[in-house]
């Protein structure tokens, strides 16, 4: 009888001890990550749909093919010495020794995306090169594209929203700020991927 009680007590105590240990290691991991994020070189600020962001001038993202590891995806860019920072689904974020503006580029035959950090949460995000704009008048959509050097990709008149794609070499922080200052525009912000749902 006493043995059963002792075993039951151990079964109850062990999960609590493991949970406490896991909680401590999760806190340590979060502290290390926060420290790493603070070391990342920051560039221009930009306003997202609801949050404020800063461009990370040495962190980039590449899309991994379904059959490759994050390290293989980074190697495809030809950026020797790059370090894996984190993955978001198939997006692989890596730190480079090089600094670049907030524009989508190409390296090693693949698209390389600029990244940001959410200034409130510290979450890293990927700039896709798409800008989401609500013109005051949908009739201005083409003129807006022309005056800001953008390609209009989709227009949703029922939502009063237009999706634009920045051309190669266009700094997304600069064009986003210019769109936000345009009197023809109600709101404008760059598309930033912070979270990716991975199917189970």
N, C-alpha and C positions, 0 to 999 in steps of 0.2 A: 504494500500500500504506500509506504513512504517513498519507495523507488519510483512509483508512478507519479507521485506529486512532484518529486525532484525533476523527473523527465519533463513533465508539463511545464514546470517553472522555467527550465532551460529552453524549451520550445517557445515560450513567450518572451523570454529575455533576449534570445539570439537575434530575432528580427529587429528588435528595437536597437540593439547594439550595431547591427549592420546598417540600419537606417541612419543612425547617428554618424557612423563612419562615412557613409555615402554623402550625407549632407556636408560634412567637413571637407571631403575631397571636391564636391561640387563648388563649395565656397572658394576653395583654393584655386580651382580651375577658373572660376569667374574673376577672381582677383588677378591671376596671371594674364587672362585675356584683356582685362581693363588696362593693365600696365602695358601690354603690347600695343593696344589701340592708341594709347597716349604717345607712343614712339613714332607713329606713322606721320610722315610729312603731310601737312595740310595746305590746300590751295584756296581757291575762291569759294565763297559761300554761295548757296543757292536755296531758293524756296521751293519746297515740294508741294504736294496737294494739301498737306496738313502740317508738315514738319519742316524744320530748318536743317540743311545739310552742308557739309564741307567736302570739297573734292579732295581725294587722296591721290597725290601726284605720283606716288611710287607703287600703288596697288592697282592691279588690272585683273580682268576676268576673261576667261575663255570658256567656250562650251565644249565639254568632253563628249567624245563619241561614245556610243553605248558599250563598246568593247574595250575602252581604254581606261587606265587609272588616271587619277588627277595629275600625277607626275608626268605621265606620257602626254597628257593634254598640254601641260606647261612646256614640255620639251618641244612640242610642235610649233610653238611661237618662236623658237630659236633664242629665247632669252636665257643665256647660260648664267647659272648662279642664282636663279629665281627661287624663292622659297614659298612653299604652300602656306597660305594663311587660313583658309577655310573653304568648304564647299557648300553650295546651296543647290540641292538637286544635282543637275548636270553642270551648273556653273561652278567653275574652279577659280577662286580668287588667289592671286599670288603677289608676292612683293618682289619688286625689281630694284636693281641698283640705279636704273634710269628714271628720270622724271619726264612726264609728258602732260600736255594740256588735257582738258576734259573732252576729248573728241574720240569717236570710234575710229580705230585704225585697222590695218592689216599687217600681220607678221607671219612669216612661214606659211602663207596661203590660207590663213584663218583670221577671222574677225577677233579683234582684241578690244574689250570694252573698258571704259574708265569706271572708277568706283567712287563711292562717297561714304561718309559716316554720318549717321543721324546724331546731331549735336545734343539731343536730349537723352537718347537711349544708348548711344554707343554702338548701335547695330550697323554693320556694313551693308551697303547697297550697291547694286550694279546699274549704271546708266546705260539704257538700251539704245540710245540715239533717237528715240521717239519723243516728241513734245505733244502734250495734250492741251488744246486751246479752245476756249469758249469765246468766239467773236461776238461782239454786240449785234452784228448783222452778218448772217451767213453769206450774203452777197460779197463780202470783203475777203472771203477765204482764199481765193486765188491771189489777190493783191497782197495779202499778208505773206503768203508763201514767197512771192516774187521779191518783196522788199526785204525779207529776212534771209534769203538764200536757202529756202527749205523746199522739200518735195512734199506735196500734199498726197497722203496715202489713203485716207478714208475720211469721209464726212458723214455725220449723222445729224441731219437737219432737225429731226424730232427731239434730239438731245441738245441741240445747239452746240455741238462739239465737233472739232476737226482734229485729226491726227496728222502730224507732220513728221517727216524724217529729216534729220540734219544731214547735210552732205559731208563727204569725207573732209576731215581737217577742221570742221566747224566746232568751235569751243562751245559745249553745251551750257556751261555756266553763263557765258556772255550772251548767247542767243536767247536763253531763258530770261535773263534780266531785260534784254531789249524787248522781248514780247510782252513782259509784264508792264513795261513802261509805255507800250503802244496804246494810244487813246482809242483805237478801234477794238481793243480786246478787253473783255470782262475779267478773264482769268487765264493763266498759262503756267504750266509747270512741266518739268522733264519727267518721263516715266522712270521710276527707280524701283528695282526689284530688291526688296529686303528679305522677304520670306518666300520659300518655295515649298509647296505641298508635294511630298513624295508619296506615290501610291503604295499601299502596303500589299 
